[in-house]
Amino acid sequence: MSSAQTNNGTVNHRGSGNHNSDSEKEIARLEKELKDSKDALDILKKAISILNN
């Protein structure tokens, strides 16, 4: 919701993209996996912080 408010109503999303080679597809997949892992880690850190208070 906040993404749409800051981007004039447009919500960016992760798509498959147009990749020229298998290695570019693999790099994109790994970058997505890394971002997802970092997002999950941030959520877990916040949850631990809340539970410790």
N, CA, C and O of each residue as an XYZ file, in Angstrom:
212
protein
N       0.825     -1.186      0.000
C       0.000      0.000      0.000
C       0.865      1.245      0.000
O       0.617      2.161     -0.784
N       1.885      1.304      0.867
C       2.729      2.489      0.919
C       3.516      2.644     -0.368
O       3.846      3.767     -0.750
N       3.828      1.541     -1.051
C       4.539      1.603     -2.321
C       3.702      2.351     -3.355
O       4.230      3.156     -4.122
N       2.410      2.086     -3.373
C       1.531      2.758     -4.317
C       1.413      4.242     -3.991
O       1.293      5.067     -4.896
N       1.447      4.582     -2.727
C       1.336      5.984     -2.341
C       2.568      6.780     -2.747
O       2.451      7.950     -3.111
N       3.737      6.173     -2.692
C       4.962      6.897     -3.021
C       5.285      6.864     -4.505
O       6.146      7.620     -4.956
N       4.617      6.004     -5.285
C       4.906      5.879     -6.713
C       3.719      6.270     -7.584
O       3.509      5.675     -8.641
N       2.949      7.249     -7.162
C       1.803      7.742     -7.927
C       0.827      6.643     -8.314
O       0.332      6.612     -9.441
N       0.553      5.746     -7.383
C      -0.424      4.702     -7.610
C       0.102      3.469     -8.311
O      -0.651      2.520     -8.527
N       1.374      3.454     -8.671
C       1.962      2.302     -9.347
C       2.668      1.419     -8.335
O       3.465      1.899     -7.529
N       2.374      0.136     -8.379
C       3.019     -0.802     -7.477
C       4.014     -1.631     -8.287
O       3.634     -2.340     -9.219
N       5.300     -1.531     -7.917
C       6.315     -2.319     -8.601
C       6.232     -3.756     -8.131
O       5.991     -4.011     -6.951
N       6.426     -4.691     -9.035
C       6.395     -6.102     -8.679
C       7.532     -6.811     -9.386
O       8.108     -6.306    -10.349
N       7.834     -7.986     -8.883
C       8.906     -8.772     -9.469
C       8.333     -9.622    -10.599
O       7.448    -10.448    -10.374
N       8.835     -9.420    -11.800
C       8.379    -10.208    -12.935
C       9.470    -11.151    -13.402
O      10.557    -11.209    -12.827
N       9.162    -11.876    -14.440
C      10.148    -12.825    -14.955
C      11.234    -12.126    -15.763
O      12.349    -12.636    -15.875
N      10.914    -10.959    -16.328
C      11.910    -10.202    -17.078
C      12.209    -10.828    -18.418
O      11.733    -11.916    -18.740
N      13.002    -10.126    -19.186
C      13.433    -10.630    -20.483
C      14.932    -10.843    -20.420
O      15.703     -9.883    -20.403
N      15.340    -12.086    -20.386
C      16.751    -12.406    -20.247
C      17.241    -13.078    -21.517
O      16.533    -13.879    -22.128
N      18.456    -12.741    -21.903
C      19.007    -13.251    -23.148
C      19.639    -14.625    -23.017
O      19.754    -15.345    -24.009
N      20.049    -15.002    -21.826
C      20.736    -16.281    -21.692
C      20.318    -16.980    -20.402
O      19.689    -16.392    -19.522
N      20.684    -18.238    -20.326
C      20.381    -19.010    -19.129
C      21.109    -18.462    -17.911
O      20.580    -18.493    -16.800
N      22.326    -17.959    -18.119
C      23.086    -17.423    -16.986
C      22.426    -16.155    -16.441
O      22.426    -15.931    -15.231
N      21.864    -15.328    -17.322
C      21.153    -14.130    -16.852
C      19.899    -14.519    -16.081
O      19.560    -13.879    -15.086
N      19.209    -15.564    -16.531
C      18.031    -16.048    -15.812
C      18.424    -16.548    -14.430
O      17.733    -16.284    -13.447
N      19.541    -17.275    -14.360
C      20.013    -17.800    -13.083
C      20.412    -16.672    -12.143
O      20.106    -16.721    -10.952
N      21.090    -15.659    -12.664
C      21.483    -14.507    -11.845
C      20.243    -13.801    -11.314
O      20.195    -13.442    -10.138
N      19.248    -13.599    -12.158
C      18.011    -12.947    -11.723
C      17.310    -13.774    -10.654
O      16.785    -13.224     -9.686
N      17.301    -15.100    -10.827
C      16.668    -15.980     -9.839
C      17.396    -15.898     -8.503
O      16.767    -15.836     -7.446
N      18.725    -15.897     -8.559
C      19.507    -15.826     -7.323
C      19.353    -14.469     -6.635
O      19.297    -14.393     -5.408
N      19.284    -13.403     -7.427
C      19.073    -12.077     -6.833
C      17.717    -12.006     -6.152
O      17.598    -11.431     -5.070
N      16.686    -12.587     -6.775
C      15.350    -12.613     -6.165
C      15.373    -13.428     -4.881
O      14.796    -13.027     -3.870
N      16.041    -14.571     -4.929
C      16.131    -15.428     -3.749
C      16.857    -14.706     -2.611
O      16.461    -14.815     -1.451
N      17.914    -13.973     -2.943
C      18.653    -13.216     -1.935
C      17.772    -12.129     -1.321
O      17.760    -11.953     -0.103
N      17.039    -11.405     -2.157
C      16.152    -10.352     -1.649
C      15.079    -10.951     -0.750
O      14.788    -10.408      0.315
N      14.496    -12.055     -1.167
C      13.471    -12.714     -0.353
C      14.045    -13.154      0.997
O      13.386    -13.022      2.028
N      15.264    -13.672      0.984
C      15.913    -14.104      2.224
C      16.192    -12.920      3.145
O      16.001    -13.008      4.358
N      16.642    -11.819      2.561
C      16.906    -10.617      3.369
C      15.615    -10.077      3.967
O      15.591     -9.639      5.117
N      14.536    -10.109      3.178
C      13.233     -9.659      3.690
C      12.781    -10.536      4.858
O      12.297    -10.027      5.869
N      12.939    -11.843      4.719
C      12.549    -12.768      5.787
C      13.397    -12.542      7.028
O      12.882    -12.589      8.145
N      14.682    -12.298      6.849
C      15.572    -12.032      7.977
C      15.156    -10.761      8.710
O      15.146    -10.730      9.941
N      14.812     -9.714      7.964
C      14.362     -8.463      8.592
C      13.105     -8.693      9.418
O      12.974     -8.152     10.516
N      12.181     -9.494      8.894
C      10.944     -9.781      9.624
C      11.254    -10.547     10.910
O      10.694    -10.249     11.966
N      12.140    -11.525     10.819
C      12.505    -12.293     12.010
C      13.202    -11.417     13.045
O      12.955    -11.568     14.242
N      14.060    -10.514     12.611
C      14.731     -9.604     13.545
C      13.718     -8.727     14.268
O      13.835     -8.502     15.473
N      12.721     -8.231     13.533
C      11.686     -7.403     14.156
C      10.874     -8.217     15.149
O      10.538     -7.727     16.227
N      10.554     -9.460     14.795
C       9.781    -10.311     15.696
C      10.559    -10.597     16.968
O       9.990    -10.558     18.059
N      11.844    -10.883     16.851
C      12.680    -11.125     18.034
C      12.740     -9.883     18.898
O      12.677     -9.964     20.124
N      12.860     -8.736     18.255
C      12.910     -7.484     19.002
C      11.618     -7.270     19.790
O      11.657     -6.840     20.943
N      10.500     -7.562     19.185
C       9.198     -7.392     19.845
C       9.074     -8.377     21.010
O       8.608     -8.009     22.088
N       9.488     -9.620     20.794
C       9.355    -10.642     21.833
C      10.304    -10.397     23.013
O      10.010    -10.800     24.139
N      11.427     -9.745     22.759
C      12.391     -9.464     23.844
C      11.978     -8.305     24.735
O      12.545     -8.121     25.812
N      11.009     -7.531     24.305
C      10.557     -6.386     25.109
C       9.490     -6.753     26.075
O       9.010     -5.897     26.819
